[in-house]
Amino acid sequence: MQFSVVSSQFPADFCLNPSTVGLLLSVSSKTFGGVQFVVNSNDHLPRHVHGLTGETQAKVELLGNGTVALSKQRGAVQPPNAKRSDVRKILNMAAQHFEELVALWESVHGR
């Protein structure tokens, strides 16, 4: 099944109706310094968040040593020609709010 998201901005605890689309996808989010960080309930390890600012989306891994890193997966940054300054902003905000983002991940996925 495919579906697309019209907006990159999700309200906290957004939830699709499973009876409508046949699945349950909850999205938890927090915003810091103009960057919205999202954790999807159907996401997988490694522990990560999706950062959104302006037109840029970046997948940020929350590493066990207390640091963050841009995911090495193909498509980790969208659009491919995203502003480097937006990607840096996402990474900087993720680093500054590392503990809060780990807590967000754990609230959705557990430890």
N, C-alpha and C positions, 0 to 999 in steps of 0.2 A: 504494500500500500504506500502511496506517495501522497504527501501533502506539502504545501508550502506556507511559509509564514509571511504575511503581508508586511508586518512591521518588525523591526529589530528591537523594539522596546516592549518588554513584557512586564506586566504588573507582578508584584511578589505573589508567589503561590498560584500562578496561573495554572489552570487545569483544563484539559480537553475532556469533553463528556465521552466516556467510553462507550456508551450505548449508541452514540452518533457515529464515531469513527472506528470502533472496535478495539481501542487501546486507551491506556491511561498514561498521559505524559504530564508530569507536573514540572514546573519551572520555578525555581527559587532564585531570587536576585537581590543584590545590594548595589548601591551606587556610592562611589567615592570620587570626589574631584571631577565630576562630569563623566566618569566612566561607569557604565553599568556592567556588573559581573553576573553571569547567569550559570546556574548548575541545573542540568537536565536530569530527571529521575532515571532515564534510560541510558545515561552515560556509563562509561566503563573506566577501568584503571588504564593508565596512571591517573592519579588524582589531578584534576584540572578544572579550570573555569573558562568561560567564553567572555572576553571583554569586548564591549561595544562603545565606540565613541564616534560621533560624526557618521561618516559612511563606512568606517573601518570596523572589522570584526577580527579578533585574534584569539587563538586558543593558547592559554597559558597554563603550563604545568606547575603544580605546587609541589616542589621537591622535598624529600625527607630531611634535607639538611637546613631547611628554613629559608631556602631561596626559591626564586621563580625562573622559569625559562620558557621561551617561545617554543611551542611544540614543533618537532621536526617533521610532522606529518604533512603530506602534500595538502594544500588548501588550508593550512593553519591560519593564514592571513587572507582575508577577503575584503575588497577585491584584490586581485594579484598586484595591482599598481597602487595599493593603498599608500597614503602619506606616511613616510617614515616617522614623522613627528607624532602621528596618532598612535602608531605601534609603540614608540618609546613611552608615550603617555600611559598607555594601557599597562605596559610592563612596570613602569615606575609606581603607578597606583597599586598594582598587585603586590609589589614588593613592600610598599609602605603599609599595606593592610593584609599582610600574609596571614596572620592569626585569625582575623575575621573571615577570610576566604576559606581557610581550612575548616573553621567551625561551620560555615555555610555548606561546604562539601559534606562534612560529617552529619549535618542535620538531615541531608537527603539520603546519603549512602551508608551512614554508620562509619565506624572506625576501620 
